[in-house]
Every structure is written in structure tokens, then in C-alpha cells.
Amino acid sequence: MFIKLLVGLLLPYCRAAASPYHYAQVLTGIDNHHQMISSAAKDQLGMVWVVSGGLLYRYNGVNVTAFSRLYKQQLPFDEVSAVTADSWGRLWIDTRNGLFVFDTNTWSFPTQLPYVNGLIGKSVFALFNRGDAFFLADGEGTIWQIDESTKKRISGFDTRAIIDRKPLGKLLVVDNEHAWLAFGDKLYGIALHTGKKQVVPFPKGLFDHLEDLLPVDGGVLLRIYSEGYYLFDGDGFRYLPRSEFPTNDFTNWNHWSFVKDDKVIVFHEDKYFEFSRDTAFRLLDEDTHVIDEGILHKRLNGWQQGQDEWLLCTDQGVYSVFPAKIPFNFIACGSARGMVRQQDTYYFGGYGYLDSWSKTSDLQPYTAAPENNYYTFFALSNDTTCIAMEGDFLNFLVNGKVSAAPLHLPDTTQERFNGMAYCIARQSPDTLLVGTYNGIWQYALSSGIVRPLMCPTYGFFSRGMRVQSISYSGGDVTYTTDQGFFSWKPGSFRKVYPADETKLNVYAHALSGDSVYLATKGRGLVILDSKGTHSRMVNVDNGLASNTVYQLMDVSHTLFMGTHEGLSILKDNRLYNYQHTDGLPFEEFNHQAIFYDKKEDLLFMGGIGGYISFTPTELLHASPIYMDKPLLSGTRMGLKTNRYVDDYARKTLQDTIYLPSDAVWFSMDFARPNYYRQAYRMLFRIAPLMEEYQEMPVSSQINLSGISAGNYYVSVKIQAINASEAEQIHTWVIHKEPVFTETLGFYVLLILGVSGILCYILYERSRKIKDEYKLRRGISRDLHDEVGGLLTGIAMQTDLLRLKPGQILGRSVESLGSYSREAIQMMDDIIWAVDSRNNQQGNLSDRMKFLARQLLEPKNMSITFDMDQEEGKLIKQTVRQNLYLIFKEAIHNICKHSEASAVYIRLHHTGKEIKMVIQDDGKKKGMATDKLRMGRKGQGQQNMHLRATQIGATLKSGFTENGYEVVVSVPIRRYLFSGYKEFVSFFKIS
């Protein structure tokens, strides 16, 4: 007990006010194992650049990426010491090899531009960004003023002094009138308008303990970490003792300060101060803050101002300190439960001592009351309050004095009594309803008798339930438990929600008009009608801060809810959310820790860090919007060649992005700048692929794959959670170049090709028809010439039979039979030639063999056949017909004129040509014989050459060393189709 009392007395209690500054963790570190950050800066786009382990990284609100990956070329440095950003998108990088400047707009290291010419590679002593100008003190003793495109020298300083220690704070500071530089035991002051320079030596030992410089009107403020503040007012140094500072320890892990407008802001230990920004250094305001626990108790490695915030580098990441949008009054009383007001004093419950606070006194432990678990308060009158105790049932608080409530449990009570009380309601002037760990109990104020609330029909209907809130109205009791929401009136008891057997932890409920509001664990806010028959849920999908709601209260038809992840307000079906980034000192609220002071119009809501208080109407307006427009921070592209292309340069991440024709997929990475300061929604839509906006993935990455040529419009919307009408929309045009098969030229070539094929088809059909007409004429001619002549001979022989005697008659009959057989053979040849079913090579080979055996074997000539054995090779009808007729003519000539004993016949189809050879061993006997061998009556050679010309073949004939030879070569025409068989089938005319 003594130890608890001692700890309670030593704790720094806060007043019911807080500083207008808040903080948030920007970055936990490079990764889980590398959290030390030595330097940090924010560029004009909101990107945070950090130095860790001598390397430079960029944080876009989603991912940390090494600068060596962002910049594709060779880096001009190896080890980075610090980074500073100016107002024009440039990073001033201090490295072991000197100064380098990186322009994020052009994504390059400029070296010859006027504003940086001559500075690259120089050592740097100090940098300072005033906003409208940038200042640099280099290692050669020159102070430069740099603007967007030029630089100018404003003064110099002596660099011969030895610097044993370089403080973390700013040793070069500039306001509108002066520039101040601390270097080598000397303070340099330069009047910017006149150029007048003042050099003043520091008092002995002061520079060795110097931590920071702050410019003020009429001079400069010096923070000495072991003593506090000194002021140089142009005439000399003077110490500024302040009774407000509890100690003289001003090291950078319990103290931090900066200038803002006309004030000097100081955080020291747990106190927040505002002083006048002049040589008087007057105290203007004093409050408390919650930054010490989160930041100032961590060792600071450096801090740098950017826009309206300060980035603080620690051994556990980067923090940001910025003005709070909602200055909640904060009462740091630890993890809080219920509270009440008696007269002008507020009493706060929880575990341990009560805490008391009034407008005239600081928060302090109320040691007049014993330590206990003060769970919730129920005011019986202005000076009497009943307290539900988590363990001791009930206590009374009467005019600031706590006493245990008398308790009498009748012997006739059969139910198990439990002293863990959580909520109270009034049933009658003398009877309270107390919700406990085991149901609802009635407590008589006058006698102290406690009994279970019984029902004539259902008995102890709340048995075994942890009752967490109770409401009594007109004889009806409604209450919430860890199993759901119930209602009871004599003779009627039912589970209202959930209506089935599902168990749901319901922390609290509120009745407003015809609706009942339930604070649940897991389903958010549940709204029922007065009969409990219809319900609807309001959860995170609808904009609620969390699906776990611990407390709620209806104030002037506005529902205030303390959730697990912030404060939510429901007004006219519109939700407002406030979280840590909006100024809440904590986000997790507690059950029963809510109280409305009607007299002061103050609503108190408690949680794990204490209580906040505010006027309810102040939170019904959308908080100031701190929101940047959508920002593309990088792209990646995959090509068909399995190559990947990354791009992070601002100059190429334009509103229109061109993709090459071989791009297979495209990825866009979007930044979430300042997301740690204001939670907002990011949505995206891709036209024409999507009609509605969809929630941006957690990775903030959009992927397009399998895209065809054309334009795609990627729209990204940033929307404030508390104000749906406040939004920023930006659209990027993605243009993919078409491949050749998607161009107009390809379609023109395709049309020309198709037209050419169609023309070729028409030409082939026309040629085929002409060939058929020619074939018909040839057949008519052959029938007329060959068969007609034979039939005429038969007729003449028949006439001679009537006139000639017997011997002559025998020869005529023999001639008549010969003519008849020849006519039949001729008719058979013509029919075979015109039948397209015989267009395979095998049919031609068989026909040639049949004819050769029929004519040559009777003359005792041996025949040798050399023919392809493959089946299925097709030969055009005209080729087959003419080849056969040439072969027939050659065989007839052998029979009549050769006197040969052996004949060699070859027919080969090589795929490129058809070659036919007829060779006999007949002997050459003279010119006359040669002519006869060339054809019957001298017309054979002419006919064979004519037939060869009709099929585009070459014919050679004549005597060789082995005899007489006829050679015919027919080239095979190449068609556009895969095979001649398909070609013939396609063009076949029935």
C-alpha cells in the first residue's frame, strides 16, 4: 500500500488541458531489425527521405526503398551523413565525400547549374531551410543564400577553429532580418539587408555545451543542454533563468524547442510552454503534453522542420510533431472507468485511488477515499452518488466522502450473490437495480437489503449473465450482457438481439426516440426499432472507427461512441471519426467511462490513457482536411523478352505514360504521403475496364496485365473519412502502342492478302473450267480422228466382204477384228483419261503396265518396270492424260519400228517433278529408221511434243549407247495450300 501511495504521489498529473501539438510515428524503421534513423527530411511532394546506416532511403507512406534502387545509375557517393530538403524539390545530401544535390524533378544530380555550381564535393558545416530561401555554410568558410535558380554569398566565417563536438540542433539559423552561425567559440551575426557582420566570442565553455540556436526578434536564443537558455541581444549574452522549468537538465531526450510565428515553443519534461519570440522571452501559456512518453524519452538523433511539422529522428524510427486539428482537453488519470461531478469537483474512477479535478486545481489522487475498483457512478442527488464497485458491490460518495453501502442478504435468498457490480439504474425512489457478474439484483437504499430481481413466470431470469448496462422505464427493464440484449417486464421476458441462440457481447445500450442503440463487440453499432423486430448494423464498412464499441451516449440526438480504435459520432446518418492523428491522446476507450455534464455542456469520454472532454457540438463539424492529391511514386513494366523495367523519376511519371508494344504487364505504385497525419480513403478506377471506384489495395499498387493496344484512364481518388465531399482526384492516361498485328497497315495487308487469295481462287476455277472445255474438245477430236477413222475402216471392210472372194475375205475379216479391238482400246483409253477418280499415281502406273504387257509381250520383248511404291500421290488429270498418251505413242513406236528385245520403263514422283523414261535396246539403222522411230508416219514426235507443252513438261528423245530413249519431266506446281490433295478437293467441280 505504501509503495502504491508513493508512486501515486510522484506521478506527474495533468491539468484538464493539453498542448495544441500532437505527434505520430511516421516510420518504425527501415525494417523490423533496423530502426535507427540518423537524419530525415520531407520533400515538397510529401516523400520522406531518411538516412540509416550511412545509406539513403525513401519512404512513400507505404514502402521503404533504397535510393540506390530508385536511381538506376552509379551513385556518386558511398556514405551519407545527413539529408536536407529545400522548397523546390531538391535534396542536399551531406556525405563523407562532400556535398551532393539531387533534383527529384529531373531525377538527376546537377553539377553545373548556377545555384549549385562550385559547391559539389565541398564539405558542409550547416544547412538551413527558411522556406523561401535555403542557406548553406560550407567548409571553406562561406555562407551562401540559395534560391530556386541562383546563389549568392552573404558572408564568411573563420574555419581555422577546431570543432570537437557538433551538436544535433541547428547552428545556422535565419529569419527575415538576420542569419546567425555558431562556430569555433564565436557567434556570427549577419544583417541580411545591409550585409553588416558581427562576430562575438562565446563566454568560456558555453559553445562546448551549446545544443541549438533559435532566432528571435532582436537577437538569437541559445539552448545550453546543461543550464537552459541564454540570449544574445546584439550587445551581449545573458542567462534566462525560468522558474517554470522543474530541472536544469535540457538534454535532447527530455527537452525540445522550436520557433513558430511569434512564439517560442518549449517541451520540457511533461510541460508545454509558449514564450514570446523576442528578447523578453515572456511566458505566454503553460500546459501539459503527451509527447514526452512517445518521443522525448527516446534519444533524438536529429530534428528538421518541414512545412508545418517537425520530423524527429530516434533510435526507434521517425516521429512527426504537428498542430493538432482538434485540441481535446486531456485529463491524464490513467486507465479510466466511470466519473461524476459533485459541486465543482469531478471524481474519476478506475483501479486504485479516485482522482479529483476542478477548474481551480490540478488533477490529483483523492486519498481521502480508499483504493478500490471504482467501476461506474450513478448520481442519486447533487451531493450523493452511488458507485458500482468491481468487487465490493456498492459504495456511496457523499459530499466528497466515500463509504461502503450497508449490505444485508436475506437468509431466504437461494441465488448465489456476486459482489462484482458493473452498472446501476433506479427502479423506484428507494430501489436500485444493480447489474453484477451474476445477473440483476435489487438494492433497497433505506435498509440495505439486496435480493435478486425475480419474475413470477421465469424466476431469476438473469441468472449467470454478466450484466453490463441497465435501463428502467415504465416497468420495463432492458439490459445488455455478454450474451446479448434482453428485455423484461413482469410476466414477459425475451432475448431481443440476437434473436437466435447466438451469443454476442453487448457492452452498453441507449434509448433515443423509437430506436435502441447497442454497443457490441464484433458487430459495431446495432440499431433496433422500439419493438426490437428490425435491426441494422453500422460497422467499419460503413465508416465506423471499429467494430468494437465500448461506450455510447445520446446527447441532443447525436450518438457519441468510444470504440477500440477511436471516437465515432453518428448524426443524421452521417459518421464522424476522430483518432490519434486528429489529436486524441489515446484511441482505445473503456466501458462505462462516459459522462455528460449538462451544466457545463461538456462530454467526458474515458479510455486507457485517461479522460478527454469537449463541447459536443464542436465535433459535429468536419475537422480541417490535410490531404494531398494522388501521387504516383513508381512504375514497373514487364516485356515479352522477360525483361523488367522500373521507373521512379518524376520527369517520366507524367500524366500520360506510353507503353511499348511488347509490354505484357504494367504496375503503378501510389504514395500515401502524410497518411500518418490523417487517415483517408484511396479509391481507384480504370476506364474502360471498370465502371465504379474500388478501394485501393493495402499495397497501394495497381496492376494491368494482358492489356491490348489503346488508351486506359487510371483515376485515383483520395477521400477524407469525415468529409466525403472533400476529395482529390487525379487521372493518368496509359497509352500502349499496338503490335504490328493491331496496326492499320496489318489490316490493309490482310485485306490485300485475302483479296489476292480470292483472286487466285477465281483464277484457278476459271482455268480449271477452261481446261475442262479444252479436254472436252480434245476428247471430241480424239473420238473424231481416232475412233471415227477406225469405225470408217470397219465400214469399208464390211463393204469389201460383199465383193471379194474367199481368200481375200479371210484377210478382210482379220482386219475387221483388228480395227474393232483397236477401237475398243481407244474408247477405253479415252474413258480412263477423263475419269478424275484415276488421278492417283498408282492408277497411272497400273495402266502403263497393262498397256506395255498387252503390246510388247506378244513380240517377245522383256519388260522392266521401275515405279514408285508409295500410294496416295496425286497427279492432275491433264498431266496424267498427256503422260499416258505420250507413253502410249512411245510403246506403239517400239512395237512397230524398234526390233528391240528388252524395254525399260520408269515412273517416279519426287514431289518436285514427275519423271517418265521409256528405253529399249533397239539398234540405230539409218536416217529413215530414225524418223520412223520418232512417230507413226512422222507425226509421233510432233504429237508428243505438243502434249508435253500442254502440261509444261520437257521431252527429250533419241538414241543413246544403250538404245533408244524417251524422257519426259513434268515440274510440280507449288500451291498456297499445304497439299495438292486439299487443293484439288477444294476446287473440285462436281
Long-range contacts (C-beta under 8 A, 24 or more apart in sequence): 1-371, 4-352, 4-371, 5-367, 8-352, 8-353, 8-365, 8-367, 9-365, 12-269, 12-270, 12-288, 13-332, 13-333, 13-355, 13-362, 13-363, 13-364, 13-365, 14-270, 14-288, 14-330, 14-331, 14-332, 14-362, 14-363, 14-610, 15-287, 15-288, 15-357, 15-362, 15-363, 16-329, 16-330, 16-331, 16-357, 16-359, 16-363, 16-613, 17-287, 17-288, 17-329, 17-330, 18-272, 18-287, 18-288, 18-289, 18-290, 18-327, 18-328, 18-329, 18-330, 18-585, 19-267, 19-272, 19-287, 19-288, 19-289, 19-291, 20-323, 20-324, 20-327, 21-265, 21-272, 21-289, 21-291, 21-321, 21-322, 21-323, 21-324, 22-321, 22-322, 22-323, 22-324, 22-580, 22-581, 22-583, 23-290, 23-291, 23-294, 23-295, 23-319, 23-320, 23-321, 23-322, 24-319, 24-320, 24-322, 24-580, 24-581, 24-676, 24-677, 25-294, 25-317, 25-318, 25-319, 25-320, 25-676, 26-59, 26-311, 26-317, 26-318, 26-319, 26-320, 26-676, 27-59, 27-64, 27-317, 27-318, 28-316, 28-317, 29-316, 29-317, 30-57, 30-64, 31-64, 35-315, 35-316, 35-317, 36-301, 36-315, 37-301, 37-313, 37-314, 37-315, 37-317, 37-318, 38-81, 38-82, 38-301, 38-302, 38-313, 39-80, 39-81, 39-82, 39-83, 39-301, 39-302, 39-304, 39-313, 40-83, 40-302, 40-304, 40-311, 40-313, 40-318, 41-83, 41-84, 41-85, 41-91, 41-304, 41-306, 41-311, 42-85, 42-306, 42-307, 42-309, 42-311, 43-85, 43-89, 43-91, 43-104, 44-85, 44-87, 44-88, 44-89, 45-89, 45-104, 45-628, 45-631, 45-650, 45-671, 45-673, 46-628, 46-631, 46-671, 46-673, 46-674, 47-104, 47-633, 47-671, 47-673, 48-311, 48-318, 49-83, 49-85, 49-91, 50-83, 50-313, 50-318, 51-80, 51-81, 51-82, 51-83, 54-78, 54-79, 54-80, 54-81, 55-80, 56-80, 56-83, 56-93, 59-318, 60-631, 60-633, 60-634, 60-669, 60-671, 60-672, 60-673, 61-671, 61-672, 61-673, 61-674, 61-675, 61-676, 61-700, 62-669, 62-670, 62-671, 62-672, 62-699, 62-700, 63-669, 65-634, 65-648, 69-646, 70-634, 70-648, 71-102, 71-107, 71-648, 72-646, 76-100, 76-109, 82-127, 82-302, 84-127, 84-129, 84-304, 85-129, 85-306, 86-129, 86-134, 86-146, 87-129, 87-131, 87-132, 87-134, 88-148, 89-650, 92-124, 92-127, 92-134, 92-136, 94-124, 94-127, 97-121, 98-122, 98-123, 98-124, 99-123, 99-124, 99-136, 99-138, 104-650, 105-650, 105-651, 106-649, 106-650, 106-651, 107-648, 107-649, 107-650, 107-651, 107-652, 113-149, 114-149, 114-150, 114-151, 115-146, 115-147, 115-148, 115-149, 115-150, 115-151, 116-146, 116-151, 119-144, 119-151, 125-159, 125-171, 125-172, 125-183, 126-170, 126-171, 126-172, 126-181, 127-172, 128-170, 128-172, 128-173, 128-174, 129-305, 130-174, 130-175, 133-174, 135-172, 135-174, 135-179, 137-172, 137-181, 137-183, 143-172, 143-179, 143-181, 143-188, 143-190, 145-192, 154-179, 154-190, 154-192, 154-195, 155-179, 155-188, 155-190, 155-195, 155-197, 157-181, 157-183, 157-186, 157-188, 157-199, 158-183, 158-184, 158-186, 159-183, 159-184, 160-184, 161-185, 161-186, 164-208, 165-208, 167-210, 167-211, 167-212, 168-211, 168-212, 168-252, 168-300, 168-301, 168-302, 168-303, 169-210, 169-211, 169-212, 169-213, 169-223, 169-252, 169-303, 170-212, 170-213, 171-210, 171-213, 172-213, 173-213, 173-214, 173-215, 173-220, 174-215, 175-215, 178-215, 178-220, 180-213, 180-215, 180-220, 182-207, 182-210, 182-213, 182-222, 187-220, 187-232, 189-220, 189-232, 189-234, 198-234, 200-232, 200-236, 200-237, 202-237, 203-237, 206-230, 206-237, 211-250, 211-251, 211-252, 212-257, 214-257, 214-258, 214-259, 214-264, 215-259, 216-259, 216-264, 216-277, 216-278, 216-279, 216-281, 217-277, 217-278, 217-279, 218-278, 218-279, 219-279, 221-264, 221-281, 223-250, 223-255, 223-257, 224-250, 225-249, 225-250, 225-251, 225-252, 225-255, 226-250, 229-281, 231-279, 231-281, 233-279, 240-281, 242-283, 244-271, 244-273, 244-283, 244-286, 245-271, 246-271, 252-299, 252-300, 253-296, 253-297, 253-298, 253-299, 253-300, 254-292, 254-296, 254-297, 255-296, 256-291, 256-295, 256-296, 256-300, 256-303, 256-312, 258-303, 258-305, 258-310, 267-291, 267-292, 267-296, 288-330, 288-332, 290-330, 290-332, 290-585, 290-609, 291-321, 294-319, 295-319, 295-321, 309-677, 320-676, 320-677, 322-677, 324-582, 324-583, 325-582, 325-583, 325-623, 325-624, 325-626, 325-678, 326-578, 326-582, 326-583, 326-584, 326-614, 326-618, 326-619, 326-623, 327-583, 328-583, 328-584, 328-585, 328-612, 328-613, 328-614, 329-612, 329-613, 329-614, 330-585, 330-609, 330-610, 330-611, 330-612, 331-355, 331-357, 331-363, 331-604, 331-610, 331-611, 331-612, 331-613, 332-363, 332-585, 332-609, 332-610, 333-357, 333-363, 333-606, 333-610, 333-611, 334-609, 334-610, 335-590, 335-607, 335-608, 335-609, 336-590, 336-593, 336-606, 336-607, 336-608, 336-610, 336-611, 337-374, 337-375, 337-376, 337-590, 337-591, 337-592, 337-593, 337-606, 338-374, 338-375, 338-376, 338-377, 338-387, 338-388, 338-592, 338-593, 338-595, 339-377, 339-593, 339-595, 339-604, 339-606, 339-611, 340-377, 340-379, 340-385, 340-397, 340-595, 341-595, 341-597, 341-599, 342-382, 342-383, 342-385, 342-397, 342-399, 342-400, 343-382, 343-383, 343-399, 345-400, 346-604, 347-377, 347-385, 347-397, 347-400, 348-606, 348-610, 348-611, 349-374, 349-375, 349-376, 349-377, 349-387, 349-593, 350-374, 354-402, 366-400, 368-400, 368-401, 368-402, 369-397, 369-401, 369-402, 370-402, 375-421, 375-422, 375-592, 376-422, 376-423, 376-424, 376-592, 377-595, 378-424, 378-425, 378-426, 378-432, 380-426, 380-445, 386-424, 386-432, 388-421, 388-422, 388-423, 388-424, 388-434, 388-435, 389-419, 389-421, 390-420, 390-421, 390-422, 391-419, 391-420, 392-419, 393-419, 393-421, 393-434, 393-436, 393-450, 394-421, 394-424, 394-432, 394-434, 394-443, 405-443, 405-448, 406-447, 406-448, 407-448, 407-450, 408-447, 408-448, 408-449, 408-450, 409-449, 409-450, 410-449, 410-451, 413-451, 413-452, 415-439, 415-452, 415-460, 415-463, 417-441, 417-450, 422-466, 422-467, 422-468, 422-591, 422-592, 423-467, 423-468, 423-469, 423-470, 423-592, 424-470, 425-470, 425-471, 425-472, 425-477, 426-472, 427-472, 427-477, 433-470, 433-472, 433-477, 435-467, 435-468, 435-469, 435-470, 435-479, 436-466, 436-467, 437-466, 438-463, 438-464, 438-465, 438-466, 439-463, 439-464, 439-465, 439-467, 440-467, 440-470, 440-477, 440-479, 453-477, 455-488, 455-490, 455-491, 455-493, 456-490, 456-491, 457-491, 457-492, 457-493, 458-488, 458-493, 461-486, 461-488, 461-493, 462-486, 462-488, 468-506, 468-507, 468-508, 468-591, 469-506, 469-507, 469-508, 469-509, 469-592, 471-509, 471-511, 473-511, 478-509, 478-511, 478-516, 479-509, 480-506, 480-507, 480-508, 480-509, 480-518, 480-519, 481-506, 482-506, 485-509, 485-516, 485-518, 485-528, 485-532, 487-532, 496-528, 496-532, 497-526, 497-528, 497-532, 497-535, 507-549, 507-550, 507-551, 507-591, 508-549, 508-550, 508-551, 508-552, 508-591, 508-592, 509-552, 510-552, 510-553, 510-554, 510-559, 511-554, 512-554, 512-557, 512-559, 513-557, 517-552, 517-554, 517-559, 519-549, 519-550, 519-551, 519-552, 519-561, 520-547, 520-548, 520-549, 521-547, 521-548, 521-549, 522-547, 522-548, 523-547, 524-548, 524-549, 525-549, 525-552, 525-559, 525-561, 525-568, 525-570, 538-570, 538-575, 542-575, 543-575, 543-577, 543-721, 544-568, 544-575, 544-577, 545-577, 545-579, 545-587, 550-589, 550-590, 550-591, 550-593, 551-589, 551-590, 551-591, 551-592, 551-593, 551-594, 551-605, 552-594, 553-594, 553-596, 553-603, 555-596, 555-603, 555-616, 556-616, 556-617, 558-616, 558-620, 560-594, 560-603, 560-605, 560-616, 562-589, 562-590, 562-593, 562-594, 562-605, 562-606, 562-607, 563-589, 564-588, 564-589, 567-605, 567-612, 567-619, 569-619, 569-620, 571-620, 575-722, 576-619, 576-620, 576-622, 576-722, 577-679, 577-721, 577-722, 578-619, 578-623, 578-722, 579-679, 581-676, 581-677, 581-678, 581-679, 582-623, 582-678, 584-612, 585-609, 585-610, 585-612, 586-610, 622-720, 622-722, 622-723, 622-726, 623-722, 625-678, 625-720, 625-723, 625-726, 626-674, 626-677, 626-678, 627-674, 627-678, 627-680, 627-718, 627-720, 627-726, 627-728, 628-673, 628-674, 628-718, 628-728, 629-718, 629-728, 629-730, 630-670, 630-682, 630-716, 630-717, 630-718, 630-728, 630-729, 630-730, 631-670, 631-671, 631-673, 632-668, 632-669, 632-670, 632-671, 632-732, 633-669, 633-670, 633-671, 634-668, 634-669, 635-666, 635-667, 635-668, 635-669, 636-666, 636-667, 636-669, 637-663, 637-665, 637-666, 637-667, 638-663, 638-664, 638-665, 638-666, 639-663, 639-664, 640-664, 655-730, 655-731, 655-732, 655-733, 656-732, 656-733, 656-735, 657-732, 657-733, 657-734, 657-735, 658-735, 658-736, 658-737, 659-707, 659-734, 659-735, 659-736, 659-737, 660-736, 660-737, 661-709, 661-736, 661-737, 661-738, 661-739, 661-740, 661-742, 662-739, 663-707, 663-736, 664-705, 664-706, 665-703, 665-704, 665-705, 665-706, 665-707, 666-703, 666-704, 666-705, 666-707, 666-734, 666-736, 667-701, 667-702, 667-703, 667-704, 668-701, 668-702, 668-703, 668-714, 668-732, 669-700, 669-701, 670-696, 670-700, 670-701, 670-702, 670-716, 671-700, 672-700, 678-720, 679-721, 680-718, 680-719, 680-720, 680-721, 681-717, 681-718, 681-719, 681-720, 681-721, 682-716, 682-717, 682-718, 682-719, 683-716, 683-717, 683-719, 684-714, 684-715, 684-716, 684-717, 685-714, 685-715, 685-717, 686-712, 686-713, 686-714, 686-715, 687-712, 687-713, 687-715, 688-712, 688-713, 693-717, 704-734, 707-736, 708-736, 708-742, 709-736, 709-737, 709-738, 709-739, 709-742, 710-735, 710-736, 710-738, 711-735, 712-736, 757-976, 760-976, 761-987, 764-987, 765-987, 765-989, 768-987, 768-989, 769-989, 771-878, 772-989, 775-834, 775-877, 775-878, 775-881, 779-830, 779-833, 779-834, 782-826, 782-830, 783-830, 786-826, 787-823, 787-826, 787-827, 787-830, 790-819, 790-820, 790-822, 790-823, 790-826, 791-819, 791-823, 793-819, 794-819, 794-820, 794-823, 829-884, 829-885, 829-888, 832-884, 833-877, 833-880, 833-881, 833-884, 833-885, 834-877, 834-881, 836-877, 836-988, 838-880, 839-874, 839-875, 839-876, 839-877, 839-880, 839-984, 840-871, 840-872, 840-873, 840-874, 840-875, 841-868, 841-870, 841-871, 841-873, 841-874, 841-875, 841-907, 841-909, 842-871, 843-880, 844-875, 844-880, 844-883, 844-884, 844-907, 845-907, 847-884, 848-884, 848-887, 848-905, 848-907, 851-887, 851-888, 851-891, 852-891, 852-903, 852-905, 855-891, 855-892, 855-895, 856-891, 856-894, 856-895, 856-903, 859-895, 860-901, 861-894, 861-900, 861-901, 861-902, 861-903, 861-920, 862-901, 862-902, 862-903, 863-902, 863-903, 863-905, 864-902, 864-903, 864-904, 864-905, 865-905, 865-906, 866-904, 866-905, 866-906, 866-907, 866-908, 866-917, 867-905, 867-906, 867-907, 867-908, 868-907, 868-908, 868-909, 870-909, 872-981, 873-909, 874-980, 874-981, 874-984, 875-909, 875-914, 876-951, 876-984, 878-950, 878-951, 879-914, 879-951, 879-953, 879-970, 882-947, 882-948, 882-950, 882-951, 882-953, 883-914, 883-916, 883-951, 883-953, 883-968, 883-970, 885-943, 885-947, 886-916, 886-944, 886-947, 886-948, 886-955, 886-966, 886-968, 887-916, 887-918, 889-935, 889-936, 889-940, 889-943, 889-944, 890-918, 890-944, 890-966, 891-918, 892-936, 892-940, 893-932, 893-933, 893-934, 893-935, 893-936, 893-940, 894-918, 894-920, 894-922, 894-964, 896-932, 896-936, 897-922, 897-929, 897-932, 897-933, 898-922, 898-933, 898-964, 899-923, 900-963, 900-964, 911-972, 912-971, 912-972, 913-969, 913-970, 913-971, 913-972, 914-969, 914-970, 914-972, 915-967, 915-968, 915-969, 915-970, 916-967, 916-968, 916-970, 917-965, 917-966, 917-967, 917-968, 918-965, 918-966, 919-960, 919-962, 919-963, 919-964, 919-965, 919-966, 920-963, 920-964, 921-962, 921-963, 922-963, 922-964, 923-963, 924-959, 924-964, 930-959, 933-964
